Amino acid sequence: MRVWLPATLLASLLLALSAGMPVLEPLFNWVQPGKQQVIYERESFLFLLQNHLMLVVVSAAVGTLVAVAGGIFVTRPFGRDFLPLVGQVASIGQTFPPVAVLALAVPVLGFGEAPILLALVLYGLLPILRNTLAGLEGIDPSVREAALGMGMSPVLVLVRVELPLAGRVILAGIRTSVTINIATAAIGSTIGARTLGDPVIAGLVNGNTAYVLQGAILIGLLALTTDSLFEALERSWDRRLQSVGV
C-alpha cells in the first residue's frame, strides 16, 4: 500500500487545487496586483483537467499499441529486416515539432482535439518503441529456448514469457512518453482543444501572470502524479515477478 501513497497524495492535491482554485484568489492578487480578475473562469479547471487527461490517455493507448506491436514485429525472425525502417519512422515522429504537426493537420482534420491527438501519438512513439526493443532483446535467449523446449508455441512464449519479463522496461518507456505528452498536450489550446493550456494561453495573451501560473501548476502536478503512478506500477511489476521467482 505504501508504494501507492505518493501518487494518491499528489492526485488528491491535484483534484483539490482544480476544484478549489478560487480559494487562492488572495495569493494570486498578490502575484498579479492591479488585475480585476485573477482566477481563470472561462472553463472550470476540473473540466480542463478531464479533457487534458482524455487527450493524454487516448494518445498513450494508441501510441503504446502501435509501438509495442512494431517492437514485437521487428524482433521476430520474419520482421528483423524492417528494424532500421521502424526505428527511423519513430524517430521522425519525435523530431518533427508538434507545432509543425498541428500546422499540417489543422487544414485536414480541422480545429479541436483531432490534430493534437495526432501530434501526441507521433511524439510519444519513440520512447515506447525504444524500450520495447530494449526489453525484448534483453531477454536471455536460453529463456526462450527453455520455454520452447517445454512445448510452448511462439505466441505463448511471447505472451507468457517475453512480455512479462520485458514489461518493466516497456512501462518505463510508456512513463517517459506520457510525462512528455502531458506538457505537450497544452499546446492543443492554440487550435481549439480544451486543455490545461487554456489559462496559460489566455494569460500570455492578456498579460495575466496569475492565469499562466494556474495552468502551469496544474500541468506540473498532473505530470508529477502520473510519474509517481508509473513508479508505483513498476515497483508492483517487480514484486510480482519476484513473487513467481523470476
Residue frames relative to the residue before (quaternion, step in Angstrom):
aa qw qx qy qz dx dy dz
M 1.0000 0.0000 0.0000 0.0000 0.00 0.00 0.00
R 0.6130 0.5838 -0.3529 0.3986 3.59 1.04 -0.77
V 0.6143 0.5849 -0.3498 0.3978 3.55 1.07 -0.73
W 0.7057 0.4469 -0.2545 0.4874 3.58 1.16 -0.60
L 0.4701 0.7226 -0.4225 0.2799 3.60 1.25 -0.25
P 0.6673 0.4900 -0.3411 0.4453 3.69 0.77 -0.83
A 0.6613 0.5006 -0.3143 0.4619 3.60 0.93 -0.87
T 0.6432 0.5266 -0.3199 0.4545 3.59 1.00 -0.80
L 0.6685 0.4960 -0.3006 0.4655 3.58 0.94 -0.88
L 0.6669 0.4946 -0.3036 0.4675 3.58 0.93 -0.86
A 0.6433 0.5126 -0.3232 0.4679 3.60 1.00 -0.78
S 0.6359 0.5235 -0.3230 0.4661 3.59 1.02 -0.78
L 0.6533 0.5026 -0.3078 0.4754 3.58 0.99 -0.85
L 0.6349 0.5360 -0.3225 0.4535 3.59 0.99 -0.83
L 0.6846 0.4700 -0.2843 0.4791 3.59 0.88 -0.92
A 0.6418 0.5307 -0.3271 0.4467 3.57 0.99 -0.82
L 0.6739 0.4796 -0.2948 0.4785 3.59 0.94 -0.85
S 0.6410 0.5317 -0.3283 0.4456 3.59 1.00 -0.81
A 0.7253 0.4223 -0.2391 0.4882 3.56 1.00 -0.81
G 0.8107 0.3121 -0.1286 0.4783 3.57 1.02 -0.76
M 0.2163 0.8154 -0.5125 0.1602 3.60 1.14 0.51
P 0.6235 0.5538 -0.3688 0.4106 3.68 0.93 -0.69
V 0.5617 0.6034 -0.3915 0.4089 3.60 1.17 -0.50
L 0.6978 0.4706 -0.2622 0.4722 3.58 1.14 -0.62
E 0.2918 0.7987 -0.4881 0.1968 3.61 1.24 0.25
P 0.6406 0.5171 -0.3575 0.4409 3.66 0.89 -0.73
L 0.6368 0.5260 -0.3283 0.4583 3.59 1.03 -0.75
F 0.7023 0.4517 -0.2740 0.4771 3.58 0.90 -0.89
N 0.5586 0.5669 -0.3895 0.4635 3.60 1.21 -0.38
W 0.6433 0.5040 -0.3087 0.4866 3.56 1.12 -0.72
V 0.6531 0.5141 -0.3067 0.4637 3.59 1.05 -0.80
Q 0.8043 0.1390 -0.0355 0.5767 3.57 0.96 -0.93
P 0.0538 -0.8311 0.5533 0.0146 3.61 0.35 1.17
G 0.7683 0.3809 -0.2700 0.4379 3.53 -1.15 0.60
K 0.6092 0.5269 -0.3615 0.4696 3.60 1.27 -0.02
Q 0.4653 -0.6923 0.4782 0.2749 3.56 -0.88 0.98
Q 0.7922 0.1496 -0.0705 0.5874 3.60 1.01 -0.77
V 0.0643 -0.8263 0.5596 -0.0066 3.56 -0.64 1.14
I 0.6669 0.4295 -0.3041 0.5275 3.62 1.26 -0.09
Y 0.4232 -0.7086 0.5066 0.2492 3.59 -0.75 1.07
E 0.0153 -0.8456 0.5310 -0.0523 3.58 -0.62 1.15
R 0.4146 0.7236 -0.4782 0.2754 3.63 1.18 0.12
E 0.7555 0.0220 -0.0210 0.6545 3.56 1.21 -0.65
S 0.5269 -0.6080 0.4682 0.3653 3.59 -1.13 0.51
F 0.5539 -0.6204 0.4398 0.3390 3.57 -1.09 0.70
L 0.6039 0.5548 -0.3595 0.4453 3.60 1.09 -0.60
F 0.6442 0.5105 -0.3159 0.4740 3.58 1.04 -0.81
L 0.6629 0.4980 -0.3017 0.4708 3.58 0.94 -0.89
L 0.6303 0.5293 -0.3243 0.4662 3.58 1.04 -0.78
Q 0.6443 0.5243 -0.3142 0.4596 3.57 0.97 -0.87
N 0.6848 0.4773 -0.2881 0.4692 3.59 0.88 -0.92
H 0.6280 0.5369 -0.3277 0.4582 3.55 1.01 -0.84
L 0.6637 0.5043 -0.2933 0.4681 3.57 0.92 -0.92
M 0.6300 0.5464 -0.3331 0.4399 3.56 0.99 -0.86
L 0.6563 0.5116 -0.3087 0.4607 3.59 0.92 -0.92
V 0.6865 0.4860 -0.2870 0.4584 3.58 0.89 -0.94
V 0.6743 0.5027 -0.3013 0.4492 3.60 0.91 -0.92
V 0.6683 0.4930 -0.3080 0.4641 3.59 0.89 -0.92
S 0.6782 0.4778 -0.3030 0.4690 3.60 0.86 -0.91
A 0.6395 0.5203 -0.3289 0.4606 3.61 1.04 -0.74
A 0.6447 0.5219 -0.3243 0.4548 3.58 0.98 -0.82
V 0.6772 0.4748 -0.2922 0.4801 3.59 0.89 -0.94
G 0.6715 0.5094 -0.2968 0.4488 3.57 0.89 -0.94
T 0.6497 0.5116 -0.3141 0.4663 3.58 0.99 -0.83
L 0.6425 0.5259 -0.3219 0.4550 3.57 0.94 -0.89
V 0.6963 0.4698 -0.2757 0.4674 3.59 0.85 -0.99
A 0.7041 0.4809 -0.2789 0.4419 3.60 0.82 -0.99
V 0.6730 0.4780 -0.3064 0.4741 3.60 0.91 -0.86
A 0.6352 0.5156 -0.3301 0.4707 3.58 1.00 -0.80
G 0.6566 0.5039 -0.3053 0.4709 3.58 0.98 -0.84
G 0.6503 0.5214 -0.3101 0.4573 3.58 1.01 -0.83
I 0.6406 0.5079 -0.3169 0.4809 3.57 1.03 -0.81
F 0.6536 0.5440 -0.3162 0.4206 3.57 0.90 -0.95
V 0.7583 0.3991 -0.2268 0.4629 3.59 0.77 -1.01
T 0.6466 0.4747 -0.3487 0.4849 3.63 1.22 0.00
R 0.5452 0.5542 -0.4197 0.4685 3.59 1.29 0.18
P 0.6483 -0.5415 0.3555 0.4001 3.61 -1.10 0.56
F 0.7054 0.4744 -0.2794 0.4465 3.61 0.97 -0.81
G 0.7531 0.4061 -0.2189 0.4690 3.61 1.19 -0.29
R 0.4252 0.7469 -0.4431 0.2549 3.58 1.26 -0.08
D 0.5991 0.5788 -0.3655 0.4154 3.59 1.08 -0.59
F 0.6887 0.4830 -0.2764 0.4648 3.60 1.20 -0.52
L 0.3848 0.7608 -0.4610 0.2461 3.60 1.28 -0.06
P 0.6807 0.4660 -0.3264 0.4614 3.69 0.73 -0.83
L 0.6525 0.5283 -0.3217 0.4378 3.60 0.95 -0.86
V 0.6676 0.4974 -0.3020 0.4644 3.58 0.88 -0.95
G 0.6516 0.5164 -0.3149 0.4578 3.59 0.97 -0.83
Q 0.6632 0.5064 -0.3045 0.4593 3.59 0.97 -0.83
V 0.6416 0.5225 -0.3262 0.4571 3.58 0.97 -0.84
A 0.6668 0.4917 -0.3026 0.4711 3.59 0.93 -0.87
S 0.6404 0.5270 -0.3260 0.4537 3.59 1.00 -0.78
I 0.6308 0.5259 -0.3308 0.4648 3.59 1.00 -0.81
G 0.6246 0.5644 -0.3364 0.4220 3.58 1.00 -0.81
Q 0.7291 0.4140 -0.2502 0.4842 3.59 0.99 -0.78
T 0.6799 0.4879 -0.3107 0.4507 3.60 1.01 -0.68
F 0.5822 0.5470 -0.3763 0.4693 3.60 1.23 -0.37
P 0.4343 -0.7324 0.4451 0.2773 3.64 -0.47 1.10
P 0.5508 -0.6272 0.4338 0.3391 3.63 -0.94 0.83
V 0.6167 0.5509 -0.3508 0.4394 3.58 1.04 -0.73
A 0.6492 0.5054 -0.3168 0.4719 3.58 1.04 -0.78
V 0.6123 0.5365 -0.3436 0.4681 3.59 1.06 -0.74
L 0.6493 0.5135 -0.3149 0.4643 3.57 0.96 -0.86
A 0.6509 0.5294 -0.3199 0.4402 3.58 0.92 -0.90
L 0.7022 0.4483 -0.2614 0.4875 3.57 1.03 -0.78
A 0.7022 0.4975 -0.2682 0.4330 3.58 1.05 -0.78
V 0.5930 0.6126 -0.3741 0.3649 3.61 1.02 -0.73
P 0.6641 0.4941 -0.3429 0.4441 3.68 0.82 -0.76
V 0.7046 0.4474 -0.2605 0.4853 3.59 1.14 -0.62
L 0.7987 0.3157 -0.1343 0.4943 3.57 0.83 -1.05
G 0.4692 -0.6762 0.4475 0.3497 3.58 1.21 -0.31
F 0.6368 -0.5141 0.4041 0.4086 3.55 -1.33 0.00
G 0.5676 0.6039 -0.4391 0.3468 3.56 -1.24 0.41
E 0.8152 -0.3153 0.2125 0.4368 3.54 -1.24 -0.55
A 0.5906 0.6359 -0.3767 0.3240 3.62 0.98 -0.78
P 0.6921 0.4703 -0.3206 0.4439 3.68 0.73 -0.85
I 0.6824 0.4714 -0.3113 0.4640 3.61 0.91 -0.80
L 0.5849 0.5557 -0.3725 0.4586 3.60 1.12 -0.54
L 0.6432 0.5140 -0.3148 0.4722 3.57 0.97 -0.87
A 0.6678 0.5033 -0.3024 0.4574 3.58 0.89 -0.92
L 0.6672 0.5037 -0.3040 0.4569 3.60 0.95 -0.84
V 0.6284 0.5264 -0.3377 0.4627 3.59 0.99 -0.78
L 0.6809 0.4854 -0.2898 0.4656 3.59 0.84 -0.97
Y 0.6931 0.4980 -0.2749 0.4428 3.56 0.94 -0.94
G 0.7332 0.4479 -0.2366 0.4537 3.58 1.11 -0.63
L 0.4761 0.7123 -0.4246 0.2927 3.61 1.24 -0.13
L 0.6823 0.5578 -0.3140 0.3533 3.57 0.73 -1.09
P 0.6811 0.4763 -0.3369 0.4425 3.69 0.70 -0.85
I 0.6681 0.4930 -0.3125 0.4615 3.60 0.98 -0.80
L 0.6565 0.5085 -0.3167 0.4585 3.59 0.93 -0.86
R 0.6511 0.5196 -0.3236 0.4487 3.59 0.88 -0.90
N 0.7053 0.4563 -0.2755 0.4673 3.58 0.86 -0.90
T 0.5947 0.5468 -0.3667 0.4614 3.58 1.12 -0.59
L 0.6602 0.4961 -0.2984 0.4784 3.57 0.95 -0.89
A 0.6633 0.5044 -0.3088 0.4585 3.58 0.92 -0.89
G 0.6734 0.5081 -0.2980 0.4468 3.57 0.96 -0.87
L 0.7108 0.4561 -0.2635 0.4661 3.58 0.86 -0.95
E 0.7084 0.4453 -0.2713 0.4757 3.59 0.96 -0.82
G 0.6307 0.5503 -0.3318 0.4350 3.58 1.22 -0.32
I 0.5169 0.6330 -0.4217 0.3928 3.59 1.26 -0.06
D 0.5131 -0.6488 0.4697 0.3084 3.58 -0.91 0.93
P 0.4904 -0.6843 0.4506 0.2970 3.63 -0.72 1.02
S 0.6026 0.5763 -0.3637 0.4152 3.60 1.11 -0.61
V 0.5891 0.5632 -0.3682 0.4474 3.58 1.18 -0.54
R 0.6515 0.4990 -0.3119 0.4789 3.58 0.96 -0.86
E 0.6606 0.5183 -0.3089 0.4467 3.55 0.91 -0.94
A 0.6395 0.5224 -0.3233 0.4622 3.58 1.02 -0.79
A 0.6574 0.5065 -0.3113 0.4631 3.57 0.97 -0.86
L 0.6500 0.4985 -0.3116 0.4817 3.58 1.00 -0.82
G 0.6479 0.5336 -0.3103 0.4464 3.57 1.06 -0.78
M 0.6436 0.5073 -0.3160 0.4781 3.57 1.22 -0.48
G 0.6242 -0.5782 0.3280 0.4104 3.59 1.29 0.07
M 0.4427 0.6873 -0.4679 0.3358 3.60 1.23 0.18
S 0.4402 -0.6526 0.5443 0.2900 3.54 -1.14 0.66
P 0.6684 -0.4965 0.3514 0.4280 3.63 -1.18 0.35
V 0.6347 0.5242 -0.3355 0.4581 3.59 1.05 -0.72
L 0.6633 0.4916 -0.3061 0.4740 3.60 0.94 -0.84
V 0.6090 0.5409 -0.3519 0.4612 3.58 1.05 -0.72
L 0.6519 0.5164 -0.3094 0.4611 3.58 0.97 -0.87
V 0.7376 0.4470 -0.2352 0.4481 3.56 0.77 -1.09
R 0.7937 0.3543 -0.1667 0.4655 3.59 0.84 -0.96
V 0.7649 0.3318 -0.1870 0.5195 3.58 1.17 -0.44
E 0.7658 0.4128 -0.2358 0.4331 3.58 0.50 -1.17
L 0.7072 0.4644 -0.2878 0.4488 3.60 0.73 -1.00
P 0.6453 0.4977 -0.3513 0.4609 3.67 0.90 -0.70
L 0.6753 0.4851 -0.3037 0.4652 3.60 0.98 -0.80
A 0.7181 0.4210 -0.2438 0.4976 3.59 1.05 -0.75
G 0.4529 0.7471 -0.4182 0.2488 3.58 1.24 -0.34
R 0.6303 0.5465 -0.3356 0.4376 3.58 1.00 -0.82
V 0.6830 0.4734 -0.2814 0.4798 3.58 0.96 -0.90
I 0.6365 0.5199 -0.3269 0.4665 3.60 1.01 -0.80
L 0.6271 0.5359 -0.3303 0.4587 3.60 1.00 -0.81
A 0.6326 0.5296 -0.3346 0.4554 3.58 1.01 -0.77
G 0.6464 0.5113 -0.3159 0.4701 3.59 1.05 -0.73
I 0.6398 0.5043 -0.3197 0.4839 3.57 1.00 -0.82
R 0.6160 0.5599 -0.3326 0.4432 3.58 1.04 -0.81
T 0.6637 0.4926 -0.2959 0.4789 3.59 0.92 -0.92
S 0.6675 0.5222 -0.2965 0.4402 3.57 0.88 -1.01
V 0.6919 0.4814 -0.2822 0.4581 3.58 0.84 -0.98
T 0.6470 0.5257 -0.3245 0.4468 3.59 0.94 -0.86
I 0.6411 0.5095 -0.3172 0.4782 3.59 1.00 -0.83
N 0.7176 0.4770 -0.2623 0.4344 3.58 0.86 -0.97
I 0.5278 0.6056 -0.4216 0.4206 3.59 1.18 -0.33
A 0.6881 0.4413 -0.2721 0.5077 3.57 1.00 -0.82
T 0.6634 0.5295 -0.3105 0.4279 3.58 0.94 -0.90
A 0.6058 0.5935 -0.3537 0.3946 3.59 1.05 -0.75
A 0.5615 0.6315 -0.3861 0.3699 3.59 1.14 -0.54
I 0.6283 0.5434 -0.3575 0.4267 3.61 1.06 -0.60
G 0.4848 0.6655 -0.4329 0.3670 3.59 1.23 -0.17
S 0.5630 0.6160 -0.3774 0.4015 3.57 1.20 -0.48
T 0.6073 0.5714 -0.3559 0.4219 3.59 1.18 -0.44
I 0.7594 0.3214 -0.1916 0.5323 3.61 1.24 -0.35
G 0.7295 -0.4859 0.2323 0.4215 3.56 1.13 0.63
A 0.5044 0.6062 -0.4559 0.4126 3.61 1.20 0.10
R 0.3750 -0.7236 0.5342 0.2246 3.57 -0.98 0.83
T 0.1845 0.7769 -0.5741 0.1813 3.58 -0.39 1.26
L 0.6695 -0.4676 0.3752 0.4386 3.55 -1.31 -0.06
G 0.5231 0.6127 -0.4188 0.4191 3.56 1.27 0.07
D 0.4626 0.7059 -0.4348 0.3140 3.61 1.23 -0.32
P 0.7181 0.4149 -0.2899 0.4777 3.66 0.69 -0.93
V 0.5946 0.5585 -0.3704 0.4442 3.61 1.11 -0.58
I 0.6786 0.4783 -0.2863 0.4783 3.59 0.86 -0.98
A 0.6561 0.5107 -0.3109 0.4605 3.59 0.94 -0.90
G 0.6567 0.5159 -0.3084 0.4555 3.56 1.02 -0.80
L 0.6564 0.5049 -0.3093 0.4675 3.56 1.01 -0.79
V 0.6645 0.5086 -0.3018 0.4569 3.57 1.00 -0.84
N 0.7832 0.3485 -0.1599 0.4895 3.57 0.94 -0.95
G 0.4658 -0.6917 0.4412 0.3316 3.58 1.24 0.03
N 0.4710 0.6633 -0.4399 0.3803 3.58 1.10 0.73
T 0.2869 -0.7953 0.5147 0.1425 3.57 -0.20 1.32
A 0.5930 0.5847 -0.3680 0.4136 3.59 1.07 -0.67
Y 0.6334 0.5236 -0.3247 0.4683 3.60 0.96 -0.83
V 0.6547 0.5242 -0.3086 0.4487 3.55 0.90 -1.00
L 0.6673 0.5089 -0.2987 0.4545 3.58 0.91 -0.94
Q 0.6424 0.5358 -0.3337 0.4347 3.59 0.94 -0.83
G 0.6815 0.4672 -0.2883 0.4839 3.56 0.90 -0.88
A 0.6720 0.5145 -0.3014 0.4391 3.58 0.90 -0.94
I 0.6421 0.5257 -0.3242 0.4541 3.58 0.98 -0.83
L 0.6885 0.4754 -0.2893 0.4650 3.59 0.87 -0.90
I 0.6311 0.5123 -0.3361 0.4757 3.61 1.01 -0.74
G 0.6612 0.5072 -0.3044 0.4614 3.58 0.94 -0.86
L 0.6579 0.5011 -0.3045 0.4727 3.58 0.98 -0.84
L 0.6282 0.5283 -0.3306 0.4658 3.58 1.04 -0.77
A 0.6531 0.5073 -0.3098 0.4691 3.59 0.97 -0.84
L 0.6624 0.4976 -0.3032 0.4708 3.60 0.96 -0.85
T 0.6422 0.5228 -0.3206 0.4598 3.58 0.99 -0.83
T 0.6752 0.4941 -0.2890 0.4653 3.56 0.90 -0.94
D 0.6474 0.5158 -0.3171 0.4629 3.58 0.95 -0.86
S 0.6577 0.5041 -0.2994 0.4728 3.58 0.99 -0.85
L 0.6246 0.5366 -0.3286 0.4626 3.57 1.07 -0.75
F 0.6748 0.4769 -0.2995 0.4771 3.60 0.92 -0.85
E 0.6014 0.5476 -0.3618 0.4555 3.59 1.06 -0.66
A 0.6528 0.5033 -0.3057 0.4765 3.57 1.01 -0.85
L 0.6382 0.5243 -0.3228 0.4623 3.59 1.01 -0.79
E 0.6576 0.5097 -0.3127 0.4582 3.59 0.96 -0.87
R 0.6556 0.4965 -0.3178 0.4720 3.60 0.97 -0.80
S 0.6381 0.5153 -0.3256 0.4704 3.58 1.01 -0.78
W 0.6229 0.5352 -0.3337 0.4629 3.59 1.04 -0.77
D 0.6498 0.5163 -0.3116 0.4628 3.58 0.96 -0.89
R 0.6648 0.5036 -0.3080 0.4577 3.58 0.92 -0.88
R 0.6350 0.5329 -0.3304 0.4512 3.56 1.03 -0.76
L 0.6577 0.4969 -0.3065 0.4760 3.57 1.00 -0.85
Q 0.6504 0.5166 -0.3166 0.4581 3.58 1.03 -0.79
S 0.6451 0.5438 -0.3202 0.4308 3.56 1.08 -0.76
V 0.7181 0.3851 -0.2519 0.5222 3.58 1.19 -0.47
G 0.5986 -0.6426 0.3264 0.3495 3.53 1.28 0.34
V 0.4466 0.6813 -0.4651 0.3464 3.58 1.18 0.52
